[in-house]
Structure formats: C-alpha cells, structure tokens
Amino acid sequence: MYDVIVAGAGVIGGMLARELTRYRLSVCLLERENDVACGATKANSGIVHGGYDPEPGTLKAKMNADGVEKLFATAAELHVPASRCGSMVVAFSAEEDKTVKALFARGQANGIGGLSVLSGDEARALEPALSPAVTSALLVPNAGVVCPYQLTIAAVGNAMDNGAELKLNFEIVAVTREADGFTVTAADGQTVRGRYLVNCAGGHADAVAAMAGDGFFTLIPRAGEYMLLDRAEGERVRHTVFQVPTKEGKGVLVTPTADGNLLVGPTATRVESAESTETTPAGLETVARLAAKSVPTVNFRQVITSFSGVRASVAGGDFIIEPSKKVSGLLHVAAIDSPGLTSCVSIAEYAVTLLRGMGLATEKDPAFNGERADTHAFRRMNDAERDAFIKEHPDYGKIVCRCETVTEGEIRDALRRNPPAADIDGVKRRTRAGMGRCQGGFCMPYVMRLISEEKQIAMTDVTKNGGGSKQLKGRI
C-alpha cells in the first residue's frame, strides 16, 4: 500500500513524484509506455514561457508566473541543459501591433517584469535575421529553453534515488476505490494499491478520471508538427521568436534549443486521440511557410528530422488541478497544455499542497537529496576535462556517436542509472546518440550491442521503443 500513486510519468508526473519524495512517503509512479517522457513531453517545444500570455486570474497565469524561476533553479539542481535566451512576439501589421501592446499589458497584470515593446527596427537590431516586414515585437527577457525529456528523466531519476518506485508498461485499465484507498489495475493484470491517487495521465487523463468514477471533463487533443534543424542552423536566432497568438495557440515559432539545434513549429490541428502523432506534408509545409514569415533566411535543407506531439486541453482552456468532488483521495492534474512545462515545478508544489489539504501527512524527510549527479556529457567538456575524465573512466575515450560526440561511457551510464534506458530511443533521449545529422545511421548497431551487453539480452530482442519495435529479424 503506497501513500501516493502518480499516474503518468511525463514532466508533470515526474516532477510531482520528485516533490513527494521530500517527505516521508512511499510513492509509486505509473507509466503506460516503455520509458518516461514518452507522451506530450518528448514532442514539446521546450520553451520556458515568460508569463505574458495566460489570462490573468487563471491557474495558467499563476503557475506560469511562479514557475519560471523555479524551473531554471530545478534544471540547474538536476544538471539539465537550459538557457535563458529570452523571447520575442513579433507583429506584421498595425492590427497585430495592438495585440503586442495587449500582451504587454496582460504580462504586467500577471506580474511579469522586464517586458518591453520594440519597434520593428529595434527588434531587428537584436535579431538581424527577422523579416523586414516585422512592425513591432514584445521582448520577454525572462523566457528561455530547456530540454523537456531530459528534465523529466532527471526528475524521475532523482525521485527514484530518493525512494520512489517506477512501473513502466503499466497501462491503466481499471481504478477501484476501496475503503482504505485505490487499486489500480494494468492491462497485463498487475495491480498497485495506494491511499491517494494523482491523475497526471496527460492525453489519457479523462479516461483515467472516468475509470475512477469522476469523468467530468473531456480532453481536446491537438497535434503540433515540428521540424528540427541541424546545429549548423542553431544560431540563426538567439531568442525564441513567436508570432502573435491566435485562438488555436501561440503559433509557429523559430527557436534555438537547449542543445544547440534550431526548432520550428508547431501547428495546432484537432486530431482523434493522443496517439495521432503522424506528420503530414501539409502540416510541415505550413510550419516551413509560417517560420519563414518570421525568419526568411532559415535554411530548410538543414532539417534532420520532423515529429509531432499531441497536447491535451479542455474547452475552458485552463489547467485542471483540483481534488475530485466525487471520489475522496483522488487529485486531478489534467489538461496541462502550454505553459505546462514552464509551470511543472509550481504545479508539483501546488499538488502537494492540495494533497495535504486532502489529509495526506507530509513530514519532511531529512534524507532527501535534490541534487542529481551530472551526466558528464563529453561534448560539453573541454580537452583538459576530457583527458582527466578518460583516465578515470576509459569507456569515455570511445566515441560511439560522431555527430553528437557521445561516448560508450555515457551510453553505459544511461543504461544503468535511474531511470535506466531500456531501448534505443531511451539511450537517444538520455545521451543524444542518434540525434545528429545522420539520425543514428552510423551509431545504432554499436548502441544496440551495448544495450544487449548491459541488459543481457540477445541483439534480436533489442527494440527501438519497446513493444514489437525490434530492429533485427534474426541471425544468418
């Protein structure tokens, strides 16, 4: 019987699990996929939003304003790449200039400091690659970028290091409320019991709520398609460049990433379900066209991959973070679309406050350690640091992924430390092996061999992302 079950190991569930381990509590984190961060989190813009956009008085506004500094501090504590590069919202007409001024006023109402409205020429002085058609811009200096899946992996790993348990491939099919808590049942028959249940199930949160007997909301899934460009384009812009938002979302952006690439997107298309993650020719054409409107010189011949993620919202538009009105012990943390990543630390803290109000005893655990050891990314070391580290760790002298300068030592570490990678994509998210220009064309066989050795499984049992995604048919 766990004290708290957290359903969903995206960035919200992972950060909540970490926050709960600050206390003398037994925590179990459930995830339907073969790894953490495999839903909306892995297909995320990675933007730390400044807080000017949410409607004043909403949970989004409160969590965003409170969350920016907490997110940067937590990323540093967990040794996750993040950059306070700032952002711009650009306008292309007199009518859009009015929207920029309205966003400035909204940001002030939300308590966001440092905002300023620039003329088109002033914006281009900061970002020379901006279109000559830009008429004005909102400058947001407190914004930035972070790697969303690395943040989640680090948060879950830190939670596990502090005693939380992670159960992967746990697809929830039933939730039963009993006298002393909940029994949660998986598709394969596994069960987990806990006194409190927190519904952080992302695109499936409405289904989990219905299973628990409190299906009062229906999620609206919207797909966002992106294109990722090689690091040769990574300095095309220094700020995250937005266009003025519409009712569908914040629009197509052009941004550097925390790892030095350039990212453009997303679209915002209503889709059938959280699994509708295919890319489309029309969607990618829209991304390229609208990105070029802001930054005409983007070289789309440098695109190395494209992907799509599905974010879930509700008709009202705000986050749902509240105890169930029907089922005691059930807390909903749902409809966490943008700015959910920015708000993740604040949401976790707020959820613990709500759980405390629901009766959860929270005694501080003096053994809690919020620091997570650095992953010792070889690509970020200078030559002297590399030389010294190789002398202590010889496996770091063997380059596996040439595009991203990833070593055998980093990959073995990713297969061992919490939460350990279980497949090729898991290694990729932790180390960036396979994320470069060749997209794993050279390093994948070597990565597969290391997975085979570390997991003590046959090469023919190594998968790309769990399930039936085996890469090899058999031996000749």
TIMAR-516203 format. One line per field, with one value per residue (C-alpha): residue in three letters; chain; x, y, z. Coordinates in steps of 0.05 Angstrom, whole numbers, plus 5000, padded with zeros to 4 digits. Layout:
<rs>
res = c(ala	...)
chain = c(A	...)
u = c(X	...)
v = c(Y	...)
w = c(Z	...)
</rs>
This chain:
<rs>
res = c(met	tyr	asp	val	ile	val	ala	gly	ala	gly	val	ile	gly	gly	met	leu	ala	arg	glu	leu	thr	arg	tyr	arg	leu	ser	val	cys	leu	leu	glu	arg	glu	asn	asp	val	ala	cys	gly	ala	thr	lys	ala	asn	ser	gly	ile	val	his	gly	gly	tyr	asp	pro	glu	pro	gly	thr	leu	lys	ala	lys	met	asn	ala	asp	gly	val	glu	lys	leu	phe	ala	thr	ala	ala	glu	leu	his	val	pro	ala	ser	arg	cys	gly	ser	met	val	val	ala	phe	ser	ala	glu	glu	asp	lys	thr	val	lys	ala	leu	phe	ala	arg	gly	gln	ala	asn	gly	ile	gly	gly	leu	ser	val	leu	ser	gly	asp	glu	ala	arg	ala	leu	glu	pro	ala	leu	ser	pro	ala	val	thr	ser	ala	leu	leu	val	pro	asn	ala	gly	val	val	cys	pro	tyr	gln	leu	thr	ile	ala	ala	val	gly	asn	ala	met	asp	asn	gly	ala	glu	leu	lys	leu	asn	phe	glu	ile	val	ala	val	thr	arg	glu	ala	asp	gly	phe	thr	val	thr	ala	ala	asp	gly	gln	thr	val	arg	gly	arg	tyr	leu	val	asn	cys	ala	gly	gly	his	ala	asp	ala	val	ala	ala	met	ala	gly	asp	gly	phe	phe	thr	leu	ile	pro	arg	ala	gly	glu	tyr	met	leu	leu	asp	arg	ala	glu	gly	glu	arg	val	arg	his	thr	val	phe	gln	val	pro	thr	lys	glu	gly	lys	gly	val	leu	val	thr	pro	thr	ala	asp	gly	asn	leu	leu	val	gly	pro	thr	ala	thr	arg	val	glu	ser	ala	glu	ser	thr	glu	thr	thr	pro	ala	gly	leu	glu	thr	val	ala	arg	leu	ala	ala	lys	ser	val	pro	thr	val	asn	phe	arg	gln	val	ile	thr	ser	phe	ser	gly	val	arg	ala	ser	val	ala	gly	gly	asp	phe	ile	ile	glu	pro	ser	lys	lys	val	ser	gly	leu	leu	his	val	ala	ala	ile	asp	ser	pro	gly	leu	thr	ser	cys	val	ser	ile	ala	glu	tyr	ala	val	thr	leu	leu	arg	gly	met	gly	leu	ala	thr	glu	lys	asp	pro	ala	phe	asn	gly	glu	arg	ala	asp	thr	his	ala	phe	arg	arg	met	asn	asp	ala	glu	arg	asp	ala	phe	ile	lys	glu	his	pro	asp	tyr	gly	lys	ile	val	cys	arg	cys	glu	thr	val	thr	glu	gly	glu	ile	arg	asp	ala	leu	arg	arg	asn	pro	pro	ala	ala	asp	ile	asp	gly	val	lys	arg	arg	thr	arg	ala	gly	met	gly	arg	cys	gln	gly	gly	phe	cys	met	pro	tyr	val	met	arg	leu	ile	ser	glu	glu	lys	gln	ile	ala	met	thr	asp	val	thr	lys	asn	gly	gly	gly	ser	lys	gln	leu	lys	gly	arg	ile)
chain = c(A	A	A	A	A	A	A	A	A	A	A	A	A	A	A	A	A	A	A	A	A	A	A	A	A	A	A	A	A	A	A	A	A	A	A	A	A	A	A	A	A	A	A	A	A	A	A	A	A	A	A	A	A	A	A	A	A	A	A	A	A	A	A	A	A	A	A	A	A	A	A	A	A	A	A	A	A	A	A	A	A	A	A	A	A	A	A	A	A	A	A	A	A	A	A	A	A	A	A	A	A	A	A	A	A	A	A	A	A	A	A	A	A	A	A	A	A	A	A	A	A	A	A	A	A	A	A	A	A	A	A	A	A	A	A	A	A	A	A	A	A	A	A	A	A	A	A	A	A	A	A	A	A	A	A	A	A	A	A	A	A	A	A	A	A	A	A	A	A	A	A	A	A	A	A	A	A	A	A	A	A	A	A	A	A	A	A	A	A	A	A	A	A	A	A	A	A	A	A	A	A	A	A	A	A	A	A	A	A	A	A	A	A	A	A	A	A	A	A	A	A	A	A	A	A	A	A	A	A	A	A	A	A	A	A	A	A	A	A	A	A	A	A	A	A	A	A	A	A	A	A	A	A	A	A	A	A	A	A	A	A	A	A	A	A	A	A	A	A	A	A	A	A	A	A	A	A	A	A	A	A	A	A	A	A	A	A	A	A	A	A	A	A	A	A	A	A	A	A	A	A	A	A	A	A	A	A	A	A	A	A	A	A	A	A	A	A	A	A	A	A	A	A	A	A	A	A	A	A	A	A	A	A	A	A	A	A	A	A	A	A	A	A	A	A	A	A	A	A	A	A	A	A	A	A	A	A	A	A	A	A	A	A	A	A	A	A	A	A	A	A	A	A	A	A	A	A	A	A	A	A	A	A	A	A	A	A	A	A	A	A	A	A	A	A	A	A	A	A	A	A	A	A	A	A	A	A	A	A	A	A	A	A	A	A	A	A	A	A	A	A	A	A	A	A	A	A	A	A	A	A	A	A	A	A	A	A	A	A	A	A	A	A	A	A	A	A	A	A	A	A	A	A	A	A	A	A	A	A	A	A	A	A	A	A	A	A	A	A	A	A	A	A	A	A	A)
u = c(5000	5035	5019	5012	5004	5021	4990	5033	5109	5111	5143	5085	5082	5157	5165	5108	5140	5205	5168	5132	5198	5217	5171	5168	5121	5120	5109	5094	5098	5059	5073	5039	5100	5168	5201	5185	5171	5141	5076	5069	5134	5181	5148	5149	5177	5219	5201	5204	5147	5155	5083	5054	5003	4955	4890	4901	4870	4874	4915	4957	4975	4991	5032	5070	5089	5111	5143	5196	5250	5233	5242	5310	5333	5309	5342	5408	5398	5387	5442	5394	5411	5372	5384	5351	5354	5292	5235	5201	5129	5131	5075	5067	5012	4981	4926	4978	5016	4954	4958	5030	5011	4954	5002	5048	4990	4970	5041	5041	4975	5006	5065	5117	5174	5223	5175	5183	5152	5202	5194	5210	5278	5294	5274	5319	5377	5372	5354	5383	5351	5280	5237	5237	5161	5162	5129	5137	5155	5144	5211	5208	5276	5258	5239	5284	5291	5301	5305	5237	5252	5320	5285	5234	5286	5327	5266	5243	5314	5321	5254	5277	5343	5301	5258	5202	5185	5173	5130	5135	5089	5033	4973	4916	4851	4814	4813	4775	4761	4762	4755	4829	4848	4854	4871	4897	4898	4941	4925	4971	4937	4986	4956	4981	4948	4953	4919	4918	4916	4940	4916	4974	4958	4967	4927	4892	4874	4800	4799	4833	4784	4725	4754	4759	4686	4697	4695	4673	4719	4735	4803	4812	4874	4913	4973	5033	5081	5154	5218	5286	5346	5419	5463	5491	5426	5428	5450	5402	5365	5385	5315	5253	5213	5137	5084	5023	4979	4912	4854	4889	4952	5018	5031	5092	5158	5231	5277	5345	5343	5379	5425	5443	5395	5341	5268	5209	5135	5084	5018	4954	4908	4850	4862	4827	4869	4934	4964	4954	5027	5038	5068	5036	5061	5010	5029	5103	5092	5052	5108	5161	5118	5100	5170	5198	5149	5186	5256	5262	5334	5321	5355	5305	5355	5385	5324	5347	5281	5207	5159	5091	5065	4994	4976	4911	4868	4795	4741	4751	4825	4853	4892	4851	4887	4836	4813	4756	4688	4662	4719	4757	4832	4833	4870	4866	4925	4900	4893	4964	4979	5023	5053	5054	5129	5145	5096	5117	5154	5099	5045	5081	5086	5013	4991	5027	4992	4925	4942	4959	4891	4860	4891	4960	5011	5074	5133	5198	5249	5318	5350	5321	5374	5350	5417	5428	5498	5519	5516	5586	5566	5631	5610	5607	5677	5740	5801	5833	5769	5762	5833	5825	5758	5782	5839	5788	5735	5767	5699	5693	5751	5709	5665	5602	5561	5605	5550	5537	5604	5573	5618	5609	5616	5556	5514	5531	5515	5447	5433	5449	5427	5355	5312	5353	5343	5310	5315	5349	5304	5315	5390	5378	5338	5390	5454	5435	5466	5428	5402	5452	5453	5455	5399	5433	5455	5525	5519	5456	5489	5540	5485	5446	5507	5516	5442	5449	5510	5482	5413	5439	5391	5401	5412	5348	5310	5334	5278	5273	5219	5191	5135	5145	5195	5253	5307	5335	5297	5347	5417	5441)
v = c(5000	5063	5130	5162	5133	5182	5161	5186	5196	5258	5322	5337	5267	5262	5329	5312	5246	5283	5334	5279	5246	5308	5277	5210	5180	5117	5138	5097	5127	5090	5097	5062	5067	5034	5096	5162	5226	5188	5228	5303	5314	5285	5324	5391	5459	5462	5535	5567	5617	5686	5690	5747	5704	5669	5703	5740	5704	5634	5576	5581	5653	5637	5575	5607	5669	5628	5573	5607	5618	5552	5515	5546	5532	5460	5448	5472	5427	5367	5386	5392	5438	5503	5573	5640	5664	5708	5710	5758	5761	5794	5831	5844	5896	5954	5907	5858	5916	5926	5852	5861	5920	5880	5823	5873	5897	5826	5809	5868	5845	5776	5808	5795	5845	5868	5867	5919	5935	5946	5976	5932	5964	5955	5882	5872	5905	5847	5794	5813	5752	5777	5793	5865	5860	5857	5921	5912	5860	5844	5829	5778	5773	5722	5668	5612	5540	5473	5401	5373	5299	5306	5347	5291	5236	5274	5289	5216	5192	5239	5215	5142	5158	5185	5122	5128	5067	5069	5018	5021	4988	4997	5014	5030	4995	4999	5042	5016	5059	5017	5033	5047	5074	5054	4992	5009	4952	4947	4914	4855	4843	4878	4916	4972	4998	5067	5113	5172	5174	5233	5233	5261	5217	5271	5255	5198	5237	5239	5163	5153	5202	5163	5096	5126	5148	5222	5233	5305	5331	5312	5328	5361	5332	5379	5356	5401	5385	5407	5406	5402	5431	5414	5453	5489	5530	5534	5607	5632	5667	5678	5689	5646	5682	5676	5707	5739	5683	5661	5623	5559	5572	5610	5597	5575	5594	5594	5579	5554	5492	5478	5431	5479	5459	5503	5483	5508	5493	5474	5470	5463	5412	5377	5301	5238	5217	5224	5171	5213	5233	5226	5283	5306	5341	5396	5406	5410	5457	5502	5501	5520	5575	5608	5601	5635	5692	5710	5689	5686	5660	5594	5540	5484	5440	5431	5395	5330	5303	5321	5298	5311	5315	5317	5365	5359	5417	5428	5474	5523	5529	5529	5475	5426	5419	5401	5346	5304	5327	5255	5208	5220	5214	5229	5290	5312	5346	5347	5389	5412	5443	5505	5533	5466	5454	5522	5511	5439	5454	5501	5451	5397	5441	5462	5390	5371	5429	5403	5332	5359	5392	5325	5293	5269	5275	5308	5302	5326	5272	5296	5244	5277	5299	5344	5343	5296	5280	5309	5262	5284	5298	5291	5343	5397	5383	5420	5379	5381	5357	5302	5278	5276	5240	5188	5170	5153	5125	5093	5080	5155	5151	5111	5155	5119	5175	5220	5271	5287	5265	5213	5162	5089	5110	5157	5103	5051	5102	5116	5041	5037	5100	5115	5111	5064	5066	5003	5013	5052	5113	5113	5118	5172	5216	5209	5217	5246	5186	5183	5255	5284	5295	5220	5204	5140	5114	5101	5091	5049	4980	4999	5026	4961	4920	4960	4950	4876	4872	4914	4883	4813	4803	4779	4831	4806	4827	4899	4947	5018	5038	4976	4930	4898	4950	4900	4922	4853	4795	4742	4714	4689)
w = c(5000	4975	5005	4936	4866	4810	4743	4685	4680	4637	4662	4709	4740	4744	4778	4826	4844	4860	4902	4942	4959	5000	5053	5089	5038	4995	4923	4861	4791	4736	4662	4603	4557	4557	4585	4618	4579	4520	4512	4500	4539	4488	4430	4464	4442	4505	4515	4584	4574	4604	4631	4589	4553	4603	4621	4688	4747	4716	4743	4680	4696	4769	4755	4696	4735	4795	4754	4711	4764	4799	4734	4719	4790	4787	4720	4750	4810	4764	4715	4656	4597	4600	4572	4589	4518	4521	4472	4423	4399	4330	4294	4219	4216	4253	4278	4305	4337	4380	4401	4421	4465	4495	4511	4545	4588	4604	4624	4672	4701	4712	4749	4696	4700	4647	4587	4533	4466	4409	4341	4281	4273	4347	4343	4282	4318	4369	4317	4249	4215	4229	4170	4145	4149	4226	4251	4327	4379	4452	4485	4542	4576	4629	4578	4555	4532	4568	4544	4566	4563	4597	4651	4661	4661	4713	4757	4756	4768	4827	4854	4847	4881	4938	4943	4892	4851	4776	4740	4664	4612	4663	4620	4668	4651	4717	4780	4841	4902	4965	5039	5050	4982	4909	4870	4801	4750	4687	4621	4637	4704	4750	4808	4852	4915	4945	4994	4946	4870	4828	4756	4714	4655	4601	4538	4575	4638	4620	4612	4679	4711	4682	4707	4777	4774	4762	4687	4689	4633	4561	4533	4465	4431	4385	4344	4336	4279	4284	4243	4276	4240	4246	4293	4232	4237	4313	4316	4263	4320	4392	4421	4415	4361	4365	4321	4354	4383	4357	4390	4368	4407	4407	4334	4296	4329	4310	4368	4387	4430	4495	4456	4400	4344	4312	4322	4281	4294	4316	4280	4322	4289	4323	4319	4341	4401	4439	4393	4329	4324	4250	4210	4145	4082	4092	4165	4152	4093	4140	4191	4138	4108	4174	4203	4141	4152	4216	4195	4119	4118	4154	4112	4110	4073	4143	4170	4201	4228	4237	4290	4320	4391	4417	4473	4511	4533	4553	4528	4585	4568	4638	4675	4717	4784	4837	4884	4858	4881	4876	4896	4960	4955	4880	4854	4782	4749	4678	4614	4624	4557	4547	4592	4628	4620	4648	4706	4723	4788	4812	4793	4833	4894	4888	4880	4945	4980	4955	4977	5046	5048	5029	5091	5068	5124	5099	5146	5116	5101	5123	5077	5015	4965	4909	4873	4815	4792	4725	4666	4645	4573	4534	4482	4536	4565	4544	4524	4593	4626	4574	4585	4660	4657	4608	4655	4708	4661	4599	4565	4556	4507	4457	4413	4391	4361	4319	4302	4375	4405	4451	4484	4505	4577	4572	4540	4592	4646	4614	4615	4690	4726	4746	4707	4664	4588	4562	4487	4431	4437	4512	4501	4449	4497	4552	4513	4444	4409	4344	4347	4299	4224	4207	4256	4281	4214	4239	4314	4321	4314	4368	4413	4403	4422	4487	4504	4491	4537	4593	4593	4579	4522	4451	4397	4364	4427	4427	4409	4384	4434	4467	4445	4377	4351	4343	4296	4275	4245	4264	4254	4187)
</rs>
